C-alpha cells in the first residue's frame, strides 16, 4: 500500500496509511495574521500553525467509510516537516477516526435535500413581493 511518512524536526516518523484508503493527505495550515497587511476575522495577533496526516477509507460492500487521523501536531516558525511517500505493508495506529457522511445516490433523496435547503433559506435570498 502507499503511505506517507512524516517527521517533525528530525524526530521519529509517523507513517499513515491503510489498505482500504482512497484519500491520504498531509496538510499544513497556518491561520491568523500571517502578514502585516492581513485583516483576519480574529485579530488578536495570534497565528495558529498545525499539521494533520489523515485519510478517507473506501470500503467494499457498502461498509461504513471513515475519516482517519494518524497525526495532529501544532507547529511553530522554524519547524522542519519532512514528508516521504512510501510503499509499505504496515502503518502506525490511527489516533482518531469518525464515520464519513454518506452521499445519497438516490435522485429523489437529493431533490428532497435541495428542496429543504431552499425552503429554509428562501426568505434570506429572495426579495419579498410588494402587495
N, CA, C and O atoms as a Tinker XYZ file with bonds, in Angstrom:
   524  protein
     1  N      0.848000   -1.181000    0.000000    73     2
     2  CA     0.000000    0.000000    0.000000    64     1     3
     3  C      0.890000    1.239000    0.000000    63     2     4     5
     4  O      2.042000    1.195000    0.432000    81     3
     5  N      0.337000    2.338000   -0.489000    73     3     6
     6  CA     1.042000    3.611000   -0.408000    64     5     7
     7  C      0.777000    4.225000    0.961000    63     6     8     9
     8  O     -0.292000    4.034000    1.541000    81     7
     9  N      1.748000    4.954000    1.464000    73     7    10
    10  CA     1.618000    5.606000    2.762000    64     9    11
    11  C      2.464000    6.870000    2.756000    63    10    12    13
    12  O      3.287000    7.077000    1.864000    81    11
    13  N      2.251000    7.714000    3.764000    73    11    14
    14  CA     3.066000    8.911000    3.962000    64    13    15
    15  C      3.780000    8.791000    5.294000    63    14    16    17
    16  O      3.181000    8.435000    6.310000    81    15
    17  N      5.064000    9.091000    5.274000    73    15    18
    18  CA     5.890000    9.144000    6.484000    64    17    19
    19  C      6.179000   10.602000    6.773000    63    18    20    21
    20  O      6.686000   11.321000    5.912000    81    19
    21  N      5.859000   11.044000    7.978000    73    19    22
    22  CA     6.075000   12.444000    8.345000    64    21    23
    23  C      6.938000   12.516000    9.590000    63    22    24    25
    24  O      6.707000   11.821000   10.579000    81    23
    25  N      7.944000   13.385000    9.508000    73    23    26
    26  CA     8.824000   13.640000   10.644000    64    25    27
    27  C      8.863000   15.142000   10.884000    63    26    28    29
    28  O      8.925000   15.927000    9.938000    81    27
    29  N      8.825000   15.535000   12.144000    73    27    30
    30  CA     8.917000   16.947000   12.516000    64    29    31
    31  C     10.218000   17.147000   13.269000    63    30    32    33
    32  O     10.455000   16.517000   14.300000    81    31
    33  N     11.060000   18.030000   12.744000    73    31    34
    34  CA    12.348000   18.363000   13.361000    64    33    35
    35  C     13.219000   17.130000   13.613000    63    34    36    37
    36  O     13.913000   17.050000   14.626000    81    35
    37  N     13.179000   16.182000   12.694000    73    35    38
    38  CA    14.039000   15.007000   12.776000    64    37    39
    39  C     13.609000   13.945000   13.764000    63    38    40    41
    40  O     14.294000   12.934000   13.918000    81    39
    41  N     12.488000   14.152000   14.438000    73    39    42
    42  CA    12.006000   13.140000   15.389000    64    41    43
    43  C     11.491000   11.910000   14.648000    63    42    44    45
    44  O     11.346000   11.933000   13.426000    81    43
    45  N     11.216000   10.847000   15.382000    73    43    46
    46  CA    10.714000    9.610000   14.782000    64    45    47
    47  C      9.518000    9.899000   13.882000    63    46    48    49
    48  O      8.618000   10.659000   14.238000    81    47
    49  N      9.532000    9.277000   12.715000    73    47    50
    50  CA     8.474000    9.496000   11.735000    64    49    51
    51  C      7.194000    8.770000   12.139000    63    50    52    53
    52  O      7.226000    7.730000   12.796000    81    51
    53  N      6.075000    9.346000   11.728000    73    51    54
    54  CA     4.768000    8.709000   11.844000    64    53    55
    55  C      4.372000    8.293000   10.437000    63    54    56    57
    56  O      4.459000    9.088000    9.502000    81    55
    57  N      3.936000    7.043000   10.285000    73    55    58
    58  CA     3.523000    6.536000    8.980000    64    57    59
    59  C      2.015000    6.380000    8.964000    63    58    60    61
    60  O      1.445000    5.656000    9.780000    81    59
    61  N      1.372000    7.066000    8.024000    73    59    62
    62  CA    -0.073000    6.981000    7.870000    64    61    63
    63  C     -0.417000    6.242000    6.604000    63    62    64    65
    64  O      0.120000    6.535000    5.536000    81    63
    65  N     -1.307000    5.291000    6.722000    73    63    66
    66  CA    -1.746000    4.529000    5.562000    64    65    67
    67  C     -2.612000    3.373000    6.011000    63    66    68    69
    68  O     -2.563000    2.958000    7.169000    81    67
    69  N     -3.413000    2.849000    5.080000    73    67    70
    70  CA    -4.258000    1.690000    5.364000    64    69    71
    71  C     -4.602000    1.023000    4.041000    63    70    72    73
    72  O     -4.569000    1.655000    2.985000    81    71
    73  N     -4.925000   -0.236000    4.111000    73    71    74
    74  CA    -5.197000   -0.997000    2.893000    64    73    75
    75  C     -6.522000   -0.635000    2.238000    63    74    76    77
    76  O     -6.759000   -1.013000    1.091000    81    75
    77  N     -7.391000    0.089000    2.940000    73    75    78
    78  CA    -8.704000    0.433000    2.385000    64    77    79
    79  C     -8.890000    1.936000    2.163000    63    78    80    81
    80  O    -10.019000    2.428000    2.181000    81    79
    81  N     -7.788000    2.668000    1.955000    73    79    82
    82  CA    -7.875000    4.119000    1.738000    64    81    83
    83  C     -8.103000    4.467000    0.273000    63    82    84    85
    84  O     -7.676000    3.745000   -0.628000    81    83
    85  N     -8.786000    5.590000    0.054000    73    83    86
    86  CA    -8.867000    6.186000   -1.281000    64    85    87
    87  C     -8.321000    7.609000   -1.263000    63    86    88    89
    88  O     -8.075000    8.190000   -2.320000    81    87
    89  N     -8.130000    8.178000   -0.071000    73    87    90
    90  CA    -7.549000    9.517000    0.085000    64    89    91
    91  C     -6.561000    9.457000    1.240000    63    90    92    93
    92  O     -6.854000    8.899000    2.298000    81    91
    93  N     -5.390000   10.039000    1.023000    73    91    94
    94  CA    -4.390000   10.182000    2.084000    64    93    95
    95  C     -3.758000   11.546000    1.895000    63    94    96    97
    96  O     -3.283000   11.864000    0.804000    81    95
    97  N     -3.744000   12.360000    2.948000    73    95    98
    98  CA    -3.220000   13.712000    2.796000    64    97    99
    99  C     -2.442000   14.153000    4.021000    63    98   100   101
   100  O     -2.704000   13.729000    5.147000    81    99
   101  N     -1.474000   15.021000    3.758000    73    99   102
   102  CA    -0.729000   15.716000    4.805000    64   101   103
   103  C     -0.977000   17.194000    4.559000    63   102   104   105
   104  O     -0.656000   17.713000    3.490000    81   103
   105  N     -1.544000   17.867000    5.539000    73   103   106
   106  CA    -1.933000   19.263000    5.366000    64   105   107
   107  C     -1.301000   20.104000    6.463000    63   106   108   109
   108  O     -1.445000   19.814000    7.651000    81   107
   109  N     -0.600000   21.149000    6.046000    73   107   110
   110  CA    -0.081000   22.148000    6.982000    64   109   111
   111  C     -0.953000   23.385000    6.817000    63   110   112   113
   112  O     -1.136000   23.884000    5.707000    81   111
   113  N     -1.488000   23.872000    7.927000    73   111   114
   114  CA    -2.379000   25.021000    7.888000    64   113   115
   115  C     -1.860000   26.100000    8.824000    63   114   116   117
   116  O     -1.551000   25.833000    9.985000    81   115
   117  N     -1.766000   27.322000    8.309000    73   115   118
   118  CA    -1.427000   28.493000    9.112000    64   117   119
   119  C     -2.612000   29.437000    9.026000    63   118   120   121
   120  O     -3.069000   29.756000    7.929000    81   119
   121  N     -3.118000   29.890000   10.174000    73   119   122
   122  CA    -4.237000   30.823000   10.195000    64   121   123
   123  C     -3.934000   31.966000   11.151000    63   122   124   125
   124  O     -3.177000   31.811000   12.110000    81   123
   125  N     -4.534000   33.106000   10.875000    73   123   126
   126  CA    -4.333000   34.285000   11.713000    64   125   127
   127  C     -3.710000   35.400000   10.899000    63   126   128   129
   128  O     -3.801000   35.405000    9.671000    81   127
   129  N     -3.086000   36.333000   11.568000    73   127   130
   130  CA    -2.447000   37.472000   10.900000    64   129   131
   131  C     -1.075000   37.016000   10.411000    63   130   132   133
   132  O     -0.088000   37.087000   11.142000    81   131
   133  N     -1.028000   36.546000    9.161000    73   131   134
   134  CA     0.184000   35.964000    8.598000    64   133   135
   135  C      1.102000   36.998000    7.961000    63   134   136   137
   136  O      2.276000   36.719000    7.719000    81   135
   137  N      0.588000   38.165000    7.694000    73   135   138
   138  CA     1.394000   39.229000    7.110000    64   137   139
   139  C      0.929000   40.576000    7.619000    63   138   140   141
   140  O     -0.165000   40.682000    8.173000    81   139
   141  N      1.753000   41.625000    7.439000    73   139   142
   142  CA     1.431000   42.933000    8.012000    64   141   143
   143  C      0.164000   43.569000    7.447000    63   142   144   145
   144  O     -0.438000   44.420000    8.101000    81   143
   145  N     -0.248000   43.172000    6.251000    73   143   146
   146  CA    -1.439000   43.773000    5.657000    64   145   147
   147  C     -2.681000   42.907000    5.816000    63   146   148   149
   148  O     -3.752000   43.266000    5.327000    81   147
   149  N     -2.553000   41.784000    6.486000    73   147   150
   150  CA    -3.690000   40.880000    6.669000    64   149   151
   151  C     -4.673000   41.456000    7.681000    63   150   152   153
   152  O     -4.281000   42.086000    8.663000    81   151
   153  N     -5.954000   41.229000    7.421000    73   151   154
   154  CA    -7.017000   41.650000    8.336000    64   153   155
   155  C     -7.913000   40.450000    8.618000    63   154   156   157
   156  O     -9.044000   40.394000    8.135000    81   155
   157  N     -7.415000   39.489000    9.398000    73   155   158
   158  CA    -8.210000   38.284000    9.658000    64   157   159
   159  C     -9.413000   38.582000   10.540000    63   158   160   161
   160  O     -9.426000   39.584000   11.255000    81   159
   161  N    -10.432000   37.712000   10.495000    73   159   162
   162  CA   -11.623000   37.929000   11.320000    64   161   163
   163  C    -11.307000   37.996000   12.813000    63   162   164   165
   164  O    -11.913000   38.777000   13.547000    81   163
   165  N    -10.371000   37.187000   13.252000    73   163   166
   166  CA    -9.957000   37.192000   14.663000    64   165   167
   167  C     -8.619000   37.924000   14.707000    63   166   168   169
   168  O     -7.581000   37.337000   14.400000    81   167
   169  N     -8.636000   39.175000   15.081000    73   167   170
   170  CA    -7.406000   39.976000   15.013000    64   169   171
   171  C     -6.799000   40.172000   16.395000    63   170   172   173
   172  O     -6.634000   41.303000   16.851000    81   171
   173  N     -6.468000   39.070000   17.060000    73   171   174
   174  CA    -5.799000   39.172000   18.353000    64   173   175
   175  C     -4.287000   39.044000   18.195000    63   174   176   177
   176  O     -3.554000   38.976000   19.181000    81   175
   177  N     -3.827000   39.011000   16.939000    73   175   178
   178  CA    -2.395000   38.936000   16.669000    64   177   179
   179  C     -1.834000   37.530000   16.684000    63   178   180   181
   180  O     -0.671000   37.319000   16.340000    81   179
   181  N     -2.652000   36.564000   17.079000    73   179   182
   182  CA    -2.137000   35.200000   17.172000    64   181   183
   183  C     -2.103000   34.525000   15.806000    63   182   184   185
   184  O     -2.845000   34.886000   14.893000    81   183
   185  N     -1.225000   33.541000   15.695000    73   183   186
   186  CA    -1.118000   32.715000   14.497000    64   185   187
   187  C     -1.174000   31.261000   14.952000    63   186   188   189
   188  O     -0.442000   30.852000   15.853000    81   187
   189  N     -2.036000   30.498000   14.327000    73   187   190
   190  CA    -2.116000   29.066000   14.605000    64   189   191
   191  C     -1.457000   28.321000   13.460000    63   190   192   193
   192  O     -1.710000   28.620000   12.293000    81   191
   193  N     -0.607000   27.347000   13.790000    73   191   194
   194  CA     0.077000   26.529000   12.797000    64   193   195
   195  C     -0.118000   25.074000   13.192000    63   194   196   197
   196  O      0.217000   24.676000   14.308000    81   195
   197  N     -0.658000   24.286000   12.279000    73   195   198
   198  CA    -0.829000   22.877000   12.616000    64   197   199
   199  C     -0.630000   21.983000   11.405000    63   198   200   201
   200  O     -0.668000   22.421000   10.255000    81   199
   201  N     -0.416000   20.718000   11.712000    73   199   202
   202  CA    -0.178000   19.685000   10.717000    64   201   203
   203  C     -1.152000   18.552000   10.978000    63   202   204   205
   204  O     -1.387000   18.169000   12.124000    81   203
   205  N     -1.720000   18.018000    9.898000    73   203   206
   206  CA    -2.626000   16.872000   10.013000    64   205   207
   207  C     -2.246000   15.845000    8.968000    63   206   208   209
   208  O     -2.055000   16.180000    7.799000    81   207
   209  N     -2.136000   14.598000    9.383000    73   207   210
   210  CA    -1.951000   13.468000    8.481000    64   209   211
   211  C     -3.208000   12.627000    8.607000    63   210   212   213
   212  O     -3.458000   12.024000    9.651000    81   211
   213  N     -4.001000   12.587000    7.543000    73   211   214
   214  CA    -5.278000   11.897000    7.618000    64   213   215
   215  C     -5.669000   11.270000    6.305000    63   214   216   217
   216  O     -4.990000   11.431000    5.291000    81   215
   217  N     -6.778000   10.549000    6.337000    73   215   218
   218  CA    -7.248000    9.888000    5.134000    64   217   219
   219  C     -8.713000    9.530000    5.217000    63   218   220   221
   220  O     -9.369000    9.718000    6.242000    81   219
   221  N     -9.213000    9.006000    4.100000    73   219   222
   222  CA   -10.601000    8.586000    3.972000    64   221   223
   223  C    -10.620000    7.189000    3.378000    63   222   224   225
   224  O     -9.965000    6.922000    2.371000    81   223
   225  N    -11.374000    6.299000    4.009000    73   223   226
   226  CA   -11.471000    4.932000    3.504000    64   225   227
   227  C    -12.465000    4.851000    2.352000    63   226   228   229
   228  O    -13.311000    5.728000    2.179000    81   227
   229  N    -12.346000    3.786000    1.570000    73   227   230
   230  CA   -13.298000    3.452000    0.502000    64   229   231
   231  C    -13.519000    1.948000    0.596000    63   230   232   233
   232  O    -12.894000    1.168000   -0.122000    81   231
   233  N    -14.409000    1.562000    1.484000    73   231   234
   234  CA   -14.599000    0.146000    1.792000    64   233   235
   235  C    -15.617000   -0.503000    0.853000    63   234   236   237
   236  O    -16.574000    0.131000    0.409000    81   235
   237  N    -15.385000   -1.759000    0.572000    73   235   238
   238  CA   -16.235000   -2.513000   -0.338000    64   237   239
   239  C    -17.533000   -2.936000    0.348000    63   238   240   241
   240  O    -17.659000   -2.879000    1.571000    81   239
   241  N    -18.478000   -3.354000   -0.464000    73   239   242
   242  CA   -19.729000   -3.959000    0.007000    64   241   243
   243  C    -20.557000   -3.048000    0.905000    63   242   244   245
   244  O    -21.283000   -3.530000    1.774000    81   243
   245  N    -20.458000   -1.739000    0.705000    73   243   246
   246  CA   -21.288000   -0.810000    1.457000    64   245   247
   247  C    -20.912000   -0.624000    2.908000    63   246   248   249
   248  O    -21.673000   -0.019000    3.664000    81   247
   249  N    -19.758000   -1.126000    3.324000    73   247   250
   250  CA   -19.312000   -0.932000    4.708000    64   249   251
   251  C    -19.092000    0.555000    4.959000    63   250   252   253
   252  O    -18.700000    1.287000    4.050000    81   251
   253  N    -19.340000    1.002000    6.175000    73   251   254
   254  CA   -19.210000    2.421000    6.519000    64   253   255
   255  C    -17.766000    2.888000    6.343000    63   254   256   257
   256  O    -16.831000    2.242000    6.815000    81   255
   257  N    -17.602000    4.013000    5.660000    73   255   258
   258  CA   -16.278000    4.610000    5.493000    64   257   259
   259  C    -15.981000    5.533000    6.662000    63   258   260   261
   260  O    -16.882000    5.984000    7.370000    81   259
   261  N    -14.677000    5.807000    6.849000    73   259   262
   262  CA   -14.241000    6.644000    7.964000    64   261   263
   263  C    -13.214000    7.670000    7.518000    63   262   264   265
   264  O    -12.447000    7.445000    6.582000    81   263
   265  N    -13.219000    8.808000    8.213000    73   263   266
   266  CA   -12.127000    9.772000    8.158000    64   265   267
   267  C    -11.169000    9.359000    9.273000    63   266   268   269
   268  O    -11.582000    9.226000   10.426000    81   267
   269  N     -9.895000    9.155000    8.939000    73   267   270
   270  CA    -8.907000    8.679000    9.905000    64   269   271
   271  C     -7.800000    9.704000   10.091000    63   270   272   273
   272  O     -7.481000   10.448000    9.164000    81   271
   273  N     -7.216000    9.749000   11.275000    73   271   274
   274  CA    -6.059000   10.604000   11.557000    64   273   275
   275  C     -4.950000    9.765000   12.167000    63   274   276   277
   276  O     -5.185000    8.929000   13.040000    81   275
   277  N     -3.732000   10.006000   11.688000    73   275   278
   278  CA    -2.548000    9.379000   12.271000    64   277   279
   279  C     -1.710000   10.389000   13.050000    63   278   280   281
   280  O     -0.959000   10.020000   13.953000    81   279
   281  N     -1.844000   11.663000   12.694000    73   279   282
   282  CA    -1.021000   12.687000   13.337000    64   281   283
   283  C     -1.749000   14.013000   13.303000    63   282   284   285
   284  O     -2.301000   14.412000   12.277000    81   283
   285  N     -1.743000   14.691000   14.438000    73   283   286
   286  CA    -2.169000   16.091000   14.552000    64   285   287
   287  C     -1.130000   16.749000   15.437000    63   286   288   289
   288  O     -0.885000   16.304000   16.558000    81   287
   289  N     -0.524000   17.804000   14.934000    73   287   290
   290  CA     0.551000   18.444000   15.692000    64   289   291
   291  C      0.493000   19.950000   15.508000    63   290   292   293
   292  O      0.180000   20.442000   14.423000    81   291
   293  N      0.797000   20.678000   16.572000    73   291   294
   294  CA     0.971000   22.122000   16.480000    64   293   295
   295  C      2.387000   22.390000   16.003000    63   294   296   297
   296  O      3.324000   21.683000   16.376000    81   295
   297  N      2.535000   23.407000   15.183000    73   295   298
   298  CA     3.844000   23.785000   14.657000    64   297   299
   299  C      4.195000   25.184000   15.126000    63   298   300   301
   300  O      3.353000   25.914000   15.647000    81   299
   301  N      5.465000   25.545000   14.930000    73   299   302
   302  CA     5.929000   26.912000   15.210000    64   301   303
   303  C      6.923000   27.296000   14.123000    63   302   304   305
   304  O      7.455000   26.437000   13.419000    81   303
   305  N      7.164000   28.578000   13.997000    73   303   306
   306  CA     8.123000   29.053000   12.999000    64   305   307
   307  C      9.464000   28.365000   13.221000    63   306   308   309
   308  O      9.926000   28.241000   14.355000    81   307
   309  N     10.074000   27.926000   12.152000    73   307   310
   310  CA    11.361000   27.247000   12.223000    64   309   311
   311  C     11.266000   25.732000   12.207000    63   310   312   313
   312  O     12.269000   25.057000   11.973000    81   311
   313  N     10.072000   25.179000   12.455000    73   311   314
   314  CA     9.920000   23.725000   12.403000    64   313   315
   315  C     10.204000   23.222000   10.991000    63   314   316   317
   316  O      9.876000   23.877000   10.002000    81   315
   317  N     10.820000   22.048000   10.923000    73   315   318
   318  CA    11.106000   21.406000    9.642000    64   317   319
   319  C     10.235000   20.159000    9.556000    63   318   320   321
   320  O     10.335000   19.259000   10.390000    81   319
   321  N      9.384000   20.119000    8.543000    73   319   322
   322  CA     8.488000   18.987000    8.335000    64   321   323
   323  C      8.972000   18.224000    7.115000    63   322   324   325
   324  O      9.120000   18.790000    6.031000    81   323
   325  N      9.217000   16.935000    7.300000    73   323   326
   326  CA     9.676000   16.070000    6.219000    64   325   327
   327  C      8.561000   15.090000    5.872000    63   326   328   329
   328  O      8.012000   14.425000    6.750000    81   327
   329  N      8.229000   15.006000    4.574000    73   327   330
   330  CA     7.186000   14.092000    4.113000    64   329   331
   331  C      7.794000   13.178000    3.059000    63   330   332   333
   332  O      8.417000   13.641000    2.103000    81   331
   333  N      7.604000   11.875000    3.244000    73   331   334
   334  CA     8.129000   10.909000    2.286000    64   333   335
   335  C      6.997000    9.976000    1.866000    63   334   336   337
   336  O      6.264000    9.454000    2.706000    81   335
   337  N      6.865000    9.775000    0.561000    73   335   338
   338  CA     5.887000    8.829000    0.032000    64   337   339
   339  C      6.548000    7.457000    0.011000    63   338   340   341
   340  O      7.633000    7.293000   -0.547000    81   339
   341  N      5.888000    6.468000    0.622000    73   339   342
   342  CA     6.477000    5.127000    0.719000    64   341   343
   343  C      5.462000    4.069000    0.290000    63   342   344   345
   344  O      4.255000    4.310000    0.281000    81   343
   345  N      5.976000    2.903000   -0.062000    73   343   346
   346  CA     5.156000    1.704000   -0.214000    64   345   347
   347  C      5.531000    0.796000    0.943000    63   346   348   349
   348  O      6.708000    0.500000    1.151000    81   347
   349  N      4.531000    0.354000    1.696000    73   347   350
   350  CA     4.790000   -0.433000    2.899000    64   349   351
   351  C      3.637000   -1.391000    3.157000    63   350   352   353
   352  O      2.542000   -1.219000    2.621000    81   351
   353  N      3.884000   -2.373000    3.958000    73   351   354
   354  CA     2.828000   -3.317000    4.349000    64   353   355
   355  C      2.153000   -2.907000    5.652000    63   354   356   357
   356  O      1.074000   -3.403000    5.974000    81   355
   357  N      2.787000   -1.996000    6.410000    73   355   358
   358  CA     2.243000   -1.600000    7.709000    64   357   359
   359  C      2.311000   -0.089000    7.883000    63   358   360   361
   360  O      3.094000    0.599000    7.228000    81   359
   361  N      1.474000    0.403000    8.779000    73   359   362
   362  CA     1.473000    1.825000    9.137000    64   361   363
   363  C      1.286000    1.922000   10.641000    63   362   364   365
   364  O      0.999000    0.931000   11.312000    81   363
   365  N      1.452000    3.132000   11.159000    73   363   366
   366  CA     1.231000    3.355000   12.586000    64   365   367
   367  C     -0.266000    3.293000   12.899000    63   366   368   369
   368  O     -1.096000    3.460000   12.006000    81   367
   369  N     -0.605000    3.055000   14.161000    73   367   370
   370  CA    -2.022000    3.014000   14.545000    64   369   371
   371  C     -2.688000    4.377000   14.345000    63   370   372   373
   372  O     -2.056000    5.424000   14.486000    81   371
   373  N     -3.945000    4.335000   14.022000    73   371   374
   374  CA    -4.766000    5.537000   13.884000    64   373   375
   375  C     -4.964000    6.141000   15.274000    63   374   376   377
   376  O     -5.182000    5.412000   16.241000    81   375
   377  N     -4.890000    7.491000   15.379000    73   375   378
   378  CA    -5.124000    8.141000   16.676000    64   377   379
   379  C     -6.576000    8.559000   16.854000    63   378   380   381
   380  O     -7.046000    8.712000   17.981000    81   379
   381  N     -7.295000    8.747000   15.736000    73   379   382
   382  CA    -8.718000    9.076000   15.828000    64   381   383
   383  C     -9.388000    8.784000   14.494000    63   382   384   385
   384  O     -8.739000    8.687000   13.453000    81   383
   385  N    -10.699000    8.649000   14.561000    73   383   386
   386  CA   -11.476000    8.414000   13.352000    64   385   387
   387  C    -12.944000    8.647000   13.623000    63   386   388   389
   388  O    -13.417000    8.518000   14.752000    81   387
   389  N    -13.657000    8.993000   12.566000    73   387   390
   390  CA   -15.108000    9.118000   12.687000    64   389   391
   391  C    -15.745000    8.728000   11.362000    63   390   392   393
   392  O    -15.141000    8.860000   10.298000    81   391
   393  N    -16.968000    8.249000   11.452000    73   391   394
   394  CA   -17.669000    7.761000   10.268000    64   393   395
   395  C    -17.899000    8.892000    9.277000    63   394   396   397
   396  O    -18.287000    9.999000    9.650000    81   395
   397  N    -17.655000    8.592000    8.015000    73   395   398
   398  CA   -17.863000    9.567000    6.947000    64   397   399
   399  C    -19.349000    9.650000    6.622000    63   398   400   401
   400  O    -20.061000    8.646000    6.648000    81   399
   401  N    -19.800000   10.850000    6.320000    73   399   402
   402  CA   -21.188000   11.047000    5.928000    64   401   403
   403  C    -21.404000   10.410000    4.561000    63   402   404   405
   404  O    -20.593000   10.576000    3.650000    81   403
   405  N    -22.478000    9.700000    4.436000    73   403   406
   406  CA   -22.784000    9.057000    3.152000    64   405   407
   407  C    -23.467000   10.053000    2.228000    63   406   408   409
   408  O    -24.348000   10.805000    2.646000    81   407
   409  N    -23.051000   10.047000    0.979000    73   407   410
   410  CA   -23.676000   10.882000   -0.039000    64   409   411
   411  C    -24.810000   10.072000   -0.658000    63   410   412   413
   412  O    -24.624000    8.920000   -1.049000    81   411
   413  N    -25.956000   10.674000   -0.739000    73   411   414
   414  CA   -27.113000    9.964000   -1.285000    64   413   415
   415  C    -26.958000    9.763000   -2.783000    63   414   416   417
   416  O    -26.771000   10.720000   -3.535000    81   415
   417  N    -27.037000    8.522000   -3.204000    73   415   418
   418  CA   -27.009000    8.207000   -4.629000    64   417   419
   419  C    -28.412000    8.310000   -5.220000    63   418   420   421
   420  O    -28.589000    8.317000   -6.438000    81   419
   421  N    -29.371000    8.385000   -4.364000    73   419   422
   422  CA   -30.765000    8.398000   -4.766000    64   421   423
   423  C    -31.156000    9.802000   -5.240000    63   422   424   425
   424  O    -31.033000   10.772000   -4.492000    81   423
   425  N    -31.626000    9.900000   -6.483000    73   423   426
   426  CA   -32.000000   11.196000   -7.049000    64   425   427
   427  C    -33.111000   11.862000   -6.244000    63   426   428   429
   428  O    -33.072000   13.075000   -6.035000    81   427
   429  N    -34.094000   11.101000   -5.793000    73   427   430
   430  CA   -35.202000   11.669000   -5.024000    64   429   431
   431  C    -34.709000   12.222000   -3.689000    63   430   432   433
   432  O    -35.132000   13.299000   -3.270000    81   431
   433  N    -33.829000   11.500000   -3.028000    73   431   434
   434  CA   -33.278000   11.964000   -1.754000    64   433   435
   435  C    -32.506000   13.264000   -1.956000    63   434   436   437
   436  O    -32.577000   14.166000   -1.121000    81   435
   437  N    -31.771000   13.362000   -3.056000    73   435   438
   438  CA   -31.023000   14.586000   -3.351000    64   437   439
   439  C    -31.989000   15.749000   -3.595000    63   438   440   441
   440  O    -31.766000   16.857000   -3.108000    81   439
   441  N    -33.057000   15.495000   -4.348000    73   439   442
   442  CA   -34.060000   16.523000   -4.595000    64   441   443
   443  C    -34.646000   17.022000   -3.277000    63   442   444   445
   444  O    -34.760000   18.229000   -3.065000    81   443
   445  N    -35.018000   16.099000   -2.395000    73   443   446
   446  CA   -35.608000   16.481000   -1.112000    64   445   447
   447  C    -34.629000   17.290000   -0.268000    63   446   448   449
   448  O    -35.023000   18.244000    0.403000    81   447
   449  N    -33.364000   16.913000   -0.303000    73   447   450
   450  CA   -32.332000   17.665000    0.417000    64   449   451
   451  C    -32.262000   19.101000   -0.110000    63   450   452   453
   452  O    -32.262000   20.053000    0.671000    81   451
   453  N    -32.203000   19.251000   -1.423000    73   451   454
   454  CA   -32.120000   20.586000   -2.033000    64   453   455
   455  C    -33.380000   21.398000   -1.755000    63   454   456   457
   456  O    -33.298000   22.592000   -1.469000    81   455
   457  N    -34.541000   20.759000   -1.838000    73   455   458
   458  CA   -35.808000   21.442000   -1.581000    64   457   459
   459  C    -35.845000   21.968000   -0.147000    63   458   460   461
   460  O    -36.240000   23.109000    0.093000    81   459
   461  N    -35.437000   21.139000    0.791000    73   459   462
   462  CA   -35.427000   21.544000    2.198000    64   461   463
   463  C    -34.492000   22.733000    2.407000    63   462   464   465
   464  O    -34.851000   23.689000    3.095000    81   463
   465  N    -33.298000   22.683000    1.821000    73   463   466
   466  CA   -32.345000   23.792000    1.951000    64   465   467
   467  C    -32.918000   25.063000    1.335000    63   466   468   469
   468  O    -32.788000   26.144000    1.910000    81   467
   469  N    -33.549000   24.942000    0.172000    73   467   470
   470  CA   -34.160000   26.095000   -0.485000    64   469   471
   471  C    -35.229000   26.718000    0.406000    63   470   472   473
   472  O    -35.237000   27.932000    0.608000    81   471
   473  N    -36.116000   25.907000    0.931000    73   471   474
   474  CA   -37.197000   26.436000    1.757000    64   473   475
   475  C    -36.673000   27.088000    3.031000    63   474   476   477
   476  O    -37.234000   28.082000    3.493000    81   475
   477  N    -35.614000   26.543000    3.599000    73   475   478
   478  CA   -35.034000   27.123000    4.810000    64   477   479
   479  C    -34.375000   28.472000    4.545000    63   478   480   481
   480  O    -34.354000   29.331000    5.427000    81   479
   481  N    -33.839000   28.669000    3.348000    73   479   482
   482  CA   -33.089000   29.897000    3.053000    64   481   483
   483  C    -33.823000   30.865000    2.128000    63   482   484   485
   484  O    -33.296000   31.935000    1.823000    81   483
   485  N    -35.017000   30.517000    1.679000    73   483   486
   486  CA   -35.735000   31.330000    0.701000    64   485   487
   487  C    -35.913000   32.773000    1.165000    63   486   488   489
   488  O    -35.639000   33.697000    0.400000    81   487
   489  N    -36.359000   32.983000    2.380000    73   487   490
   490  CA   -36.609000   34.345000    2.857000    64   489   491
   491  C    -35.340000   35.180000    2.896000    63   490   492   493
   492  O    -35.391000   36.397000    2.712000    81   491
   493  N    -34.228000   34.550000    3.128000    73   491   494
   494  CA   -32.955000   35.271000    3.212000    64   493   495
   495  C    -32.504000   35.786000    1.840000    63   494   496   497
   496  O    -31.931000   36.872000    1.743000    81   495
   497  N    -32.758000   35.015000    0.789000    73   495   498
   498  CA   -32.192000   35.341000   -0.517000    64   497   499
   499  C    -33.187000   35.849000   -1.553000    63   498   500   501
   500  O    -32.774000   36.456000   -2.541000    81   499
   501  N    -34.464000   35.624000   -1.363000    73   499   502
   502  CA   -35.452000   36.106000   -2.321000    64   501   503
   503  C    -36.152000   37.328000   -1.739000    63   502   504   505
   504  O    -36.595000   37.312000   -0.591000    81   503
   505  N    -36.246000   38.384000   -2.540000    73   503   506
   506  CA   -36.950000   39.575000   -2.034000    64   505   507
   507  C    -38.438000   39.263000   -1.855000    63   506   508   509
   508  O    -39.031000   38.497000   -2.614000    81   507
   509  N    -39.007000   39.873000   -0.840000    73   507   510
   510  CA   -40.441000   39.682000   -0.634000    64   509   511
   511  C    -41.181000   40.530000   -1.641000    63   510   512   513
   512  O    -40.748000   41.634000   -1.971000    81   511
   513  N    -42.288000   40.023000   -2.127000    73   511   514
   514  CA   -43.052000   40.768000   -3.132000    64   513   515
   515  C    -43.934000   41.801000   -2.440000    63   514   516   517
   516  O    -44.502000   41.547000   -1.378000    81   515
   517  N    -44.034000   42.970000   -3.067000    73   515   518
   518  CA   -44.869000   44.039000   -2.516000    64   517   519
   519  C    -46.312000   43.768000   -2.896000    63   518   520   521
   520  O    -46.604000   43.475000   -4.056000    81   519
   521  N    -47.210000   43.862000   -1.940000    73   519   522
   522  CA   -48.619000   43.568000   -2.216000    64   521   523
   523  C    -49.358000   44.800000   -2.603000    63   522   524
   524  O    -50.558000   44.742000   -2.872000    81   523
